[in-house]
Each structure stands twice: as C-alpha cells, then as structure tokens.
Amino acid sequence: MGMGGGAVRDRGFGSITDQARAEAASLGIPPTIEEVRRALASIPGCLSPNIIAERGDY
C-alpha cells in the first residue's frame, strides 16, 4: 500500500476497494471492459483522489 493508504482506509474507501476485489475474484470469469465501465459509471462522486492517495500517482 502506498503512502496515505491508512487515511484512505480510515474514511471507509479501503473497505470499498477490498469488497470490490473480493467480489471480482469470486466471479470466476473476468468482466469485459464495457461491464467495468458501466459499473464504474454508476458510482456517484469521484474516487480518483482516494485511489491516487492509496496507490500513488502513476
């Protein structure tokens, strides 16, 4: 986990990503890119700053 990951986890975002990873792992067949886009588009707000804080800027 990158720097700042603890702060992100404290606000509950870590549990969201952990839950998403577990759900994706249980699917067996990976979703298509279009399925991923549709799922991400349904999320209100913007998680980008939180993900960057957790993983670092690429």
mmCIF file of the N, C-alpha and C atoms, coordinates in Angstrom:
data_MODEL
# 
_entry.id   MODEL 
# 
loop_
_atom_site.group_PDB 
_atom_site.id 
_atom_site.type_symbol 
_atom_site.label_atom_id 
_atom_site.label_alt_id 
_atom_site.label_comp_id 
_atom_site.label_asym_id 
_atom_site.label_entity_id 
_atom_site.label_seq_id 
_atom_site.pdbx_PDB_ins_code 
_atom_site.Cartn_x 
_atom_site.Cartn_y 
_atom_site.Cartn_z 
_atom_site.occupancy 
_atom_site.B_iso_or_equiv 
_atom_site.pdbx_formal_charge 
_atom_site.auth_seq_id 
_atom_site.auth_comp_id 
_atom_site.auth_asym_id 
_atom_site.auth_atom_id 
_atom_site.pdbx_PDB_model_num 
ATOM 1   N N  . MET A 1 1  ? 0.850   -1.174  0.000   1.00 0.00 ? 1  MET A N  1 
ATOM 2   C CA . MET A 1 1  ? 0.000   0.000   0.000   1.00 0.00 ? 1  MET A CA 1 
ATOM 3   C C  . MET A 1 1  ? 0.889   1.228   0.000   1.00 0.00 ? 1  MET A C  1 
ATOM 4   N N  . GLY A 1 2  ? 0.516   2.256   -0.775  1.00 0.00 ? 2  GLY A N  1 
ATOM 5   C CA . GLY A 1 2  ? 1.316   3.463   -0.867  1.00 0.00 ? 2  GLY A CA 1 
ATOM 6   C C  . GLY A 1 2  ? 1.120   4.357   0.330   1.00 0.00 ? 2  GLY A C  1 
ATOM 7   N N  . MET A 1 3  ? 1.820   5.460   0.328   1.00 0.00 ? 3  MET A N  1 
ATOM 8   C CA . MET A 1 3  ? 1.697   6.410   1.429   1.00 0.00 ? 3  MET A CA 1 
ATOM 9   C C  . MET A 1 3  ? 0.291   6.990   1.434   1.00 0.00 ? 3  MET A C  1 
ATOM 10  N N  . GLY A 1 4  ? -0.229  7.241   2.603   1.00 0.00 ? 4  GLY A N  1 
ATOM 11  C CA . GLY A 1 4  ? -1.551  7.820   2.729   1.00 0.00 ? 4  GLY A CA 1 
ATOM 12  C C  . GLY A 1 4  ? -2.656  6.775   2.717   1.00 0.00 ? 4  GLY A C  1 
ATOM 13  N N  . GLY A 1 5  ? -2.324  5.511   2.510   1.00 0.00 ? 5  GLY A N  1 
ATOM 14  C CA . GLY A 1 5  ? -3.315  4.463   2.443   1.00 0.00 ? 5  GLY A CA 1 
ATOM 15  C C  . GLY A 1 5  ? -4.117  4.315   3.723   1.00 0.00 ? 5  GLY A C  1 
ATOM 16  N N  . GLY A 1 6  ? -3.471  4.537   4.867   1.00 0.00 ? 6  GLY A N  1 
ATOM 17  C CA . GLY A 1 6  ? -4.168  4.429   6.135   1.00 0.00 ? 6  GLY A CA 1 
ATOM 18  C C  . GLY A 1 6  ? -5.266  5.450   6.269   1.00 0.00 ? 6  GLY A C  1 
ATOM 19  N N  . ALA A 1 7  ? -5.000  6.679   5.829   1.00 0.00 ? 7  ALA A N  1 
ATOM 20  C CA . ALA A 1 7  ? -6.009  7.730   5.900   1.00 0.00 ? 7  ALA A CA 1 
ATOM 21  C C  . ALA A 1 7  ? -7.191  7.386   5.014   1.00 0.00 ? 7  ALA A C  1 
ATOM 22  N N  . VAL A 1 8  ? -6.921  6.826   3.844   1.00 0.00 ? 8  VAL A N  1 
ATOM 23  C CA . VAL A 1 8  ? -7.997  6.441   2.948   1.00 0.00 ? 8  VAL A CA 1 
ATOM 24  C C  . VAL A 1 8  ? -8.822  5.336   3.587   1.00 0.00 ? 8  VAL A C  1 
ATOM 25  N N  . ARG A 1 9  ? -8.169  4.359   4.164   1.00 0.00 ? 9  ARG A N  1 
ATOM 26  C CA . ARG A 1 9  ? -8.854  3.254   4.819   1.00 0.00 ? 9  ARG A CA 1 
ATOM 27  C C  . ARG A 1 9  ? -9.706  3.757   5.987   1.00 0.00 ? 9  ARG A C  1 
ATOM 28  N N  . ASP A 1 10 ? -9.224  4.762   6.717   1.00 0.00 ? 10 ASP A N  1 
ATOM 29  C CA . ASP A 1 10 ? -9.964  5.295   7.851   1.00 0.00 ? 10 ASP A CA 1 
ATOM 30  C C  . ASP A 1 10 ? -11.286 5.907   7.425   1.00 0.00 ? 10 ASP A C  1 
ATOM 31  N N  . ARG A 1 11 ? -11.358 6.427   6.190   1.00 0.00 ? 11 ARG A N  1 
ATOM 32  C CA . ARG A 1 11 ? -12.598 7.041   5.707   1.00 0.00 ? 11 ARG A CA 1 
ATOM 33  C C  . ARG A 1 11 ? -13.519 6.008   5.078   1.00 0.00 ? 11 ARG A C  1 
ATOM 34  N N  . GLY A 1 12 ? -13.140 4.741   5.072   1.00 0.00 ? 12 GLY A N  1 
ATOM 35  C CA . GLY A 1 12 ? -14.001 3.694   4.558   1.00 0.00 ? 12 GLY A CA 1 
ATOM 36  C C  . GLY A 1 12 ? -13.751 3.316   3.118   1.00 0.00 ? 12 GLY A C  1 
ATOM 37  N N  . PHE A 1 13 ? -12.903 4.024   2.404   1.00 0.00 ? 13 PHE A N  1 
ATOM 38  C CA . PHE A 1 13 ? -12.687 3.726   0.996   1.00 0.00 ? 13 PHE A CA 1 
ATOM 39  C C  . PHE A 1 13 ? -11.911 2.430   0.822   1.00 0.00 ? 13 PHE A C  1 
ATOM 40  N N  . GLY A 1 14 ? -11.041 2.106   1.754   1.00 0.00 ? 14 GLY A N  1 
ATOM 41  C CA . GLY A 1 14 ? -10.296 0.856   1.659   1.00 0.00 ? 14 GLY A CA 1 
ATOM 42  C C  . GLY A 1 14 ? -11.235 -0.336  1.694   1.00 0.00 ? 14 GLY A C  1 
ATOM 43  N N  . SER A 1 15 ? -12.248 -0.267  2.528   1.00 0.00 ? 15 SER A N  1 
ATOM 44  C CA . SER A 1 15 ? -13.179 -1.387  2.603   1.00 0.00 ? 15 SER A CA 1 
ATOM 45  C C  . SER A 1 15 ? -13.973 -1.519  1.313   1.00 0.00 ? 15 SER A C  1 
ATOM 46  N N  . ILE A 1 16 ? -14.231 -0.430  0.621   1.00 0.00 ? 16 ILE A N  1 
ATOM 47  C CA . ILE A 1 16 ? -14.934 -0.484  -0.658  1.00 0.00 ? 16 ILE A CA 1 
ATOM 48  C C  . ILE A 1 16 ? -14.070 -1.196  -1.686  1.00 0.00 ? 16 ILE A C  1 
ATOM 49  N N  . THR A 1 17 ? -12.794 -0.833  -1.763  1.00 0.00 ? 17 THR A N  1 
ATOM 50  C CA . THR A 1 17 ? -11.917 -1.475  -2.744  1.00 0.00 ? 17 THR A CA 1 
ATOM 51  C C  . THR A 1 17 ? -11.677 -2.934  -2.377  1.00 0.00 ? 17 THR A C  1 
ATOM 52  N N  . ASP A 1 18 ? -11.547 -3.233  -1.093  1.00 0.00 ? 18 ASP A N  1 
ATOM 53  C CA . ASP A 1 18 ? -11.379 -4.629  -0.664  1.00 0.00 ? 18 ASP A CA 1 
ATOM 54  C C  . ASP A 1 18 ? -12.607 -5.453  -1.040  1.00 0.00 ? 18 ASP A C  1 
ATOM 55  N N  . GLN A 1 19 ? -13.786 -4.879  -0.833  1.00 0.00 ? 19 GLN A N  1 
ATOM 56  C CA . GLN A 1 19 ? -15.030 -5.575  -1.174  1.00 0.00 ? 19 GLN A CA 1 
ATOM 57  C C  . GLN A 1 19 ? -15.117 -5.796  -2.687  1.00 0.00 ? 19 GLN A C  1 
ATOM 58  N N  . ALA A 1 20 ? -14.735 -4.792  -3.469  1.00 0.00 ? 20 ALA A N  1 
ATOM 59  C CA . ALA A 1 20 ? -14.768 -4.921  -4.929  1.00 0.00 ? 20 ALA A CA 1 
ATOM 60  C C  . ALA A 1 20 ? -13.792 -5.995  -5.402  1.00 0.00 ? 20 ALA A C  1 
ATOM 61  N N  . ARG A 1 21 ? -12.606 -6.025  -4.818  1.00 0.00 ? 21 ARG A N  1 
ATOM 62  C CA . ARG A 1 21 ? -11.621 -7.054  -5.194  1.00 0.00 ? 21 ARG A CA 1 
ATOM 63  C C  . ARG A 1 21 ? -12.147 -8.454  -4.874  1.00 0.00 ? 21 ARG A C  1 
ATOM 64  N N  . ALA A 1 22 ? -12.745 -8.609  -3.704  1.00 0.00 ? 22 ALA A N  1 
ATOM 65  C CA . ALA A 1 22 ? -13.272 -9.914  -3.305  1.00 0.00 ? 22 ALA A CA 1 
ATOM 66  C C  . ALA A 1 22 ? -14.413 -10.333 -4.222  1.00 0.00 ? 22 ALA A C  1 
ATOM 67  N N  . GLU A 1 23 ? -15.274 -9.390  -4.565  1.00 0.00 ? 23 GLU A N  1 
ATOM 68  C CA . GLU A 1 23 ? -16.391 -9.700  -5.458  1.00 0.00 ? 23 GLU A CA 1 
ATOM 69  C C  . GLU A 1 23 ? -15.880 -10.085 -6.846  1.00 0.00 ? 23 GLU A C  1 
ATOM 70  N N  . ALA A 1 24 ? -14.907 -9.344  -7.355  1.00 0.00 ? 24 ALA A N  1 
ATOM 71  C CA . ALA A 1 24 ? -14.336 -9.641  -8.679  1.00 0.00 ? 24 ALA A CA 1 
ATOM 72  C C  . ALA A 1 24 ? -13.661 -11.009 -8.670  1.00 0.00 ? 24 ALA A C  1 
ATOM 73  N N  . ALA A 1 25 ? -12.966 -11.336 -7.593  1.00 0.00 ? 25 ALA A N  1 
ATOM 74  C CA . ALA A 1 25 ? -12.279 -12.623 -7.505  1.00 0.00 ? 25 ALA A CA 1 
ATOM 75  C C  . ALA A 1 25 ? -13.269 -13.783 -7.469  1.00 0.00 ? 25 ALA A C  1 
ATOM 76  N N  . SER A 1 26 ? -14.452 -13.549 -6.919  1.00 0.00 ? 26 SER A N  1 
ATOM 77  C CA . SER A 1 26 ? -15.440 -14.625 -6.807  1.00 0.00 ? 26 SER A CA 1 
ATOM 78  C C  . SER A 1 26 ? -16.220 -14.852 -8.094  1.00 0.00 ? 26 SER A C  1 
ATOM 79  N N  . LEU A 1 27 ? -16.080 -13.965 -9.071  1.00 0.00 ? 27 LEU A N  1 
ATOM 80  C CA . LEU A 1 27 ? -16.852 -14.081 -10.308 1.00 0.00 ? 27 LEU A CA 1 
ATOM 81  C C  . LEU A 1 27 ? -16.403 -15.249 -11.181 1.00 0.00 ? 27 LEU A C  1 
ATOM 82  N N  . GLY A 1 28 ? -15.129 -15.596 -11.121 1.00 0.00 ? 28 GLY A N  1 
ATOM 83  C CA . GLY A 1 28 ? -14.621 -16.680 -11.957 1.00 0.00 ? 28 GLY A CA 1 
ATOM 84  C C  . GLY A 1 28 ? -14.234 -16.168 -13.334 1.00 0.00 ? 28 GLY A C  1 
ATOM 85  N N  . ILE A 1 29 ? -15.197 -15.680 -14.097 1.00 0.00 ? 29 ILE A N  1 
ATOM 86  C CA . ILE A 1 29 ? -14.929 -15.132 -15.429 1.00 0.00 ? 29 ILE A CA 1 
ATOM 87  C C  . ILE A 1 29 ? -14.755 -13.620 -15.284 1.00 0.00 ? 29 ILE A C  1 
ATOM 88  N N  . PRO A 1 30 ? -13.619 -13.073 -15.746 1.00 0.00 ? 30 PRO A N  1 
ATOM 89  C CA . PRO A 1 30 ? -13.410 -11.628 -15.613 1.00 0.00 ? 30 PRO A CA 1 
ATOM 90  C C  . PRO A 1 30 ? -14.441 -10.840 -16.425 1.00 0.00 ? 30 PRO A C  1 
ATOM 91  N N  . PRO A 1 31 ? -14.873 -9.700  -15.905 1.00 0.00 ? 31 PRO A N  1 
ATOM 92  C CA . PRO A 1 31 ? -15.836 -8.877  -16.647 1.00 0.00 ? 31 PRO A CA 1 
ATOM 93  C C  . PRO A 1 31 ? -15.171 -8.248  -17.875 1.00 0.00 ? 31 PRO A C  1 
ATOM 94  N N  . THR A 1 32 ? -15.977 -7.924  -18.871 1.00 0.00 ? 32 THR A N  1 
ATOM 95  C CA . THR A 1 32 ? -15.459 -7.218  -20.040 1.00 0.00 ? 32 THR A CA 1 
ATOM 96  C C  . THR A 1 32 ? -15.184 -5.771  -19.665 1.00 0.00 ? 32 THR A C  1 
ATOM 97  N N  . ILE A 1 33 ? -14.421 -5.079  -20.481 1.00 0.00 ? 33 ILE A N  1 
ATOM 98  C CA . ILE A 1 33 ? -14.122 -3.673  -20.206 1.00 0.00 ? 33 ILE A CA 1 
ATOM 99  C C  . ILE A 1 33 ? -15.402 -2.841  -20.198 1.00 0.00 ? 33 ILE A C  1 
ATOM 100 N N  . GLU A 1 34 ? -16.357 -3.189  -21.040 1.00 0.00 ? 34 GLU A N  1 
ATOM 101 C CA . GLU A 1 34 ? -17.627 -2.457  -21.053 1.00 0.00 ? 34 GLU A CA 1 
ATOM 102 C C  . GLU A 1 34 ? -18.412 -2.675  -19.763 1.00 0.00 ? 34 GLU A C  1 
ATOM 103 N N  . GLU A 1 35 ? -18.382 -3.885  -19.232 1.00 0.00 ? 35 GLU A N  1 
ATOM 104 C CA . GLU A 1 35 ? -19.055 -4.153  -17.958 1.00 0.00 ? 35 GLU A CA 1 
ATOM 105 C C  . GLU A 1 35 ? -18.397 -3.359  -16.833 1.00 0.00 ? 35 GLU A C  1 
ATOM 106 N N  . VAL A 1 36 ? -17.080 -3.276  -16.871 1.00 0.00 ? 36 VAL A N  1 
ATOM 107 C CA . VAL A 1 36 ? -16.352 -2.498  -15.859 1.00 0.00 ? 36 VAL A CA 1 
ATOM 108 C C  . VAL A 1 36 ? -16.706 -1.022  -15.986 1.00 0.00 ? 36 VAL A C  1 
ATOM 109 N N  . ARG A 1 37 ? -16.710 -0.511  -17.195 1.00 0.00 ? 37 ARG A N  1 
ATOM 110 C CA . ARG A 1 37 ? -17.065 0.906   -17.411 1.00 0.00 ? 37 ARG A CA 1 
ATOM 111 C C  . ARG A 1 37 ? -18.464 1.217   -16.913 1.00 0.00 ? 37 ARG A C  1 
ATOM 112 N N  . ARG A 1 38 ? -19.422 0.339   -17.233 1.00 0.00 ? 38 ARG A N  1 
ATOM 113 C CA . ARG A 1 38 ? -20.805 0.557   -16.771 1.00 0.00 ? 38 ARG A CA 1 
ATOM 114 C C  . ARG A 1 38 ? -20.870 0.555   -15.247 1.00 0.00 ? 38 ARG A C  1 
ATOM 115 N N  . ALA A 1 39 ? -20.169 -0.395  -14.626 1.00 0.00 ? 39 ALA A N  1 
ATOM 116 C CA . ALA A 1 39 ? -20.185 -0.472  -13.162 1.00 0.00 ? 39 ALA A CA 1 
ATOM 117 C C  . ALA A 1 39 ? -19.559 0.774   -12.542 1.00 0.00 ? 39 ALA A C  1 
ATOM 118 N N  . LEU A 1 40 ? -18.439 1.217   -13.095 1.00 0.00 ? 40 LEU A N  1 
ATOM 119 C CA . LEU A 1 40 ? -17.766 2.400   -12.549 1.00 0.00 ? 40 LEU A CA 1 
ATOM 120 C C  . LEU A 1 40 ? -18.578 3.657   -12.782 1.00 0.00 ? 40 LEU A C  1 
ATOM 121 N N  . ALA A 1 41 ? -19.267 3.737   -13.912 1.00 0.00 ? 41 ALA A N  1 
ATOM 122 C CA . ALA A 1 41 ? -20.072 4.919   -14.222 1.00 0.00 ? 41 ALA A CA 1 
ATOM 123 C C  . ALA A 1 41 ? -21.241 5.071   -13.257 1.00 0.00 ? 41 ALA A C  1 
ATOM 124 N N  . SER A 1 42 ? -21.665 3.971   -12.642 1.00 0.00 ? 42 SER A N  1 
ATOM 125 C CA . SER A 1 42 ? -22.803 4.033   -11.722 1.00 0.00 ? 42 SER A CA 1 
ATOM 126 C C  . SER A 1 42 ? -22.413 4.526   -10.326 1.00 0.00 ? 42 SER A C  1 
ATOM 127 N N  . ILE A 1 43 ? -21.122 4.671   -10.055 1.00 0.00 ? 43 ILE A N  1 
ATOM 128 C CA . ILE A 1 43 ? -20.666 5.123   -8.745  1.00 0.00 ? 43 ILE A CA 1 
ATOM 129 C C  . ILE A 1 43 ? -20.780 6.648   -8.674  1.00 0.00 ? 43 ILE A C  1 
ATOM 130 N N  . PRO A 1 44 ? -21.545 7.160   -7.707  1.00 0.00 ? 44 PRO A N  1 
ATOM 131 C CA . PRO A 1 44 ? -21.649 8.614   -7.580  1.00 0.00 ? 44 PRO A CA 1 
ATOM 132 C C  . PRO A 1 44 ? -20.356 9.218   -7.026  1.00 0.00 ? 44 PRO A C  1 
ATOM 133 N N  . GLY A 1 45 ? -20.081 10.433  -7.417  1.00 0.00 ? 45 GLY A N  1 
ATOM 134 C CA . GLY A 1 45 ? -18.897 11.125  -6.914  1.00 0.00 ? 45 GLY A CA 1 
ATOM 135 C C  . GLY A 1 45 ? -17.646 10.725  -7.659  1.00 0.00 ? 45 GLY A C  1 
ATOM 136 N N  . CYS A 1 46 ? -16.512 11.015  -7.056  1.00 0.00 ? 46 CYS A N  1 
ATOM 137 C CA . CYS A 1 46 ? -15.226 10.753  -7.698  1.00 0.00 ? 46 CYS A CA 1 
ATOM 138 C C  . CYS A 1 46 ? -14.287 10.119  -6.681  1.00 0.00 ? 46 CYS A C  1 
ATOM 139 N N  . LEU A 1 47 ? -13.819 8.921   -6.973  1.00 0.00 ? 47 LEU A N  1 
ATOM 140 C CA . LEU A 1 47 ? -12.896 8.218   -6.085  1.00 0.00 ? 47 LEU A CA 1 
ATOM 141 C C  . LEU A 1 47 ? -11.443 8.393   -6.505  1.00 0.00 ? 47 LEU A C  1 
ATOM 142 N N  . SER A 1 48 ? -11.200 9.069   -7.633  1.00 0.00 ? 48 SER A N  1 
ATOM 143 C CA . SER A 1 48 ? -9.831  9.199   -8.147  1.00 0.00 ? 48 SER A CA 1 
ATOM 144 C C  . SER A 1 48 ? -8.846  9.724   -7.104  1.00 0.00 ? 48 SER A C  1 
ATOM 145 N N  . PRO A 1 49 ? -9.143  10.817  -6.403  1.00 0.00 ? 49 PRO A N  1 
ATOM 146 C CA . PRO A 1 49 ? -8.174  11.306  -5.411  1.00 0.00 ? 49 PRO A CA 1 
ATOM 147 C C  . PRO A 1 49 ? -7.877  10.270  -4.327  1.00 0.00 ? 49 PRO A C  1 
ATOM 148 N N  . ASN A 1 50 ? -8.879  9.494   -3.956  1.00 0.00 ? 50 ASN A N  1 
ATOM 149 C CA . ASN A 1 50 ? -8.689  8.474   -2.921  1.00 0.00 ? 50 ASN A CA 1 
ATOM 150 C C  . ASN A 1 50 ? -7.827  7.326   -3.423  1.00 0.00 ? 50 ASN A C  1 
ATOM 151 N N  . ILE A 1 51 ? -8.043  6.926   -4.660  1.00 0.00 ? 51 ILE A N  1 
ATOM 152 C CA . ILE A 1 51 ? -7.256  5.844   -5.241  1.00 0.00 ? 51 ILE A CA 1 
ATOM 153 C C  . ILE A 1 51 ? -5.801  6.290   -5.404  1.00 0.00 ? 51 ILE A C  1 
ATOM 154 N N  . ILE A 1 52 ? -5.599  7.529   -5.864  1.00 0.00 ? 52 ILE A N  1 
ATOM 155 C CA . ILE A 1 52 ? -4.239  8.067   -6.004  1.00 0.00 ? 52 ILE A CA 1 
ATOM 156 C C  . ILE A 1 52 ? -3.560  8.136   -4.636  1.00 0.00 ? 52 ILE A C  1 
ATOM 157 N N  . ALA A 1 53 ? -4.311  8.529   -3.613  1.00 0.00 ? 53 ALA A N  1 
ATOM 158 C CA . ALA A 1 53 ? -3.748  8.587   -2.255  1.00 0.00 ? 53 ALA A CA 1 
ATOM 159 C C  . ALA A 1 53 ? -3.355  7.201   -1.776  1.00 0.00 ? 53 ALA A C  1 
ATOM 160 N N  . GLU A 1 54 ? -4.150  6.190   -2.164  1.00 0.00 ? 54 GLU A N  1 
ATOM 161 C CA . GLU A 1 54 ? -3.893  4.823   -1.718  1.00 0.00 ? 54 GLU A CA 1 
ATOM 162 C C  . GLU A 1 54 ? -2.728  4.193   -2.490  1.00 0.00 ? 54 GLU A C  1 
ATOM 163 N N  . ARG A 1 55 ? -2.729  4.371   -3.814  1.00 0.00 ? 55 ARG A N  1 
ATOM 164 C CA . ARG A 1 55 ? -1.757  3.681   -4.676  1.00 0.00 ? 55 ARG A CA 1 
ATOM 165 C C  . ARG A 1 55 ? -0.607  4.546   -5.126  1.00 0.00 ? 55 ARG A C  1 
ATOM 166 N N  . GLY A 1 56 ? -0.769  5.842   -5.092  1.00 0.00 ? 56 GLY A N  1 
ATOM 167 C CA . GLY A 1 56 ? 0.236   6.740   -5.640  1.00 0.00 ? 56 GLY A CA 1 
ATOM 168 C C  . GLY A 1 56 ? -0.105  7.092   -7.077  1.00 0.00 ? 56 GLY A C  1 
ATOM 169 N N  . ASP A 1 57 ? 0.457   8.170   -7.551  1.00 0.00 ? 57 ASP A N  1 
ATOM 170 C CA . ASP A 1 57 ? 0.191   8.616   -8.917  1.00 0.00 ? 57 ASP A CA 1 
ATOM 171 C C  . ASP A 1 57 ? 1.043   7.812   -9.868  1.00 0.00 ? 57 ASP A C  1 
ATOM 172 N N  . TYR A 1 58 ? 0.461   7.366   -10.956 1.00 0.00 ? 58 TYR A N  1 
ATOM 173 C CA . TYR A 1 58 ? 1.198   6.549   -11.936 1.00 0.00 ? 58 TYR A CA 1 
ATOM 174 C C  . TYR A 1 58 ? 1.843   7.407   -12.979 1.00 0.00 ? 58 TYR A C  1 
# 
